[in-house]
């Protein structure tokens, strides 16, 4: 009981809660999982260039590989504006250990009519979710 009182900010917080001045709610999850697939919607793209994405991600403490930087700096990287992407991530649990290879994952995605994400989408995903959220999705282990 003491933990609840502390969480509400002491006795004053409890009083405010009881008077209806403070409400308690479940945190809103920005993704959902169904049958081994994680679903979420990305915010609209905003025309951020590859070099701008590199700079922004590195300022947030992300380390980008040379390959990632090459992709983002490529003349083939074309940022978009106002595009909203609906994302479906196939979790590793959908595949046996020996089948968890890119070729088989892409074949399953093709069967489900899912597109392969581009670098812009990948950067948006990394910026949208914390390491803790990605771990909660079961996509990395802590």
Secondary structure, DSSP 4 states (H G I P E B T S, - for coil): -HHHHHHTTHHHHHHHHHTTSS---PPPPS-EEETTEEEEEPPPPB---HHHHHHHHHHTTPPPPHHHHHHHHSTT----BS---EEEEE-GGGS-GGG-SHHHHHHHHHHTTPPPP-HHHHHHHHHHS-HHHHHHTTSS--
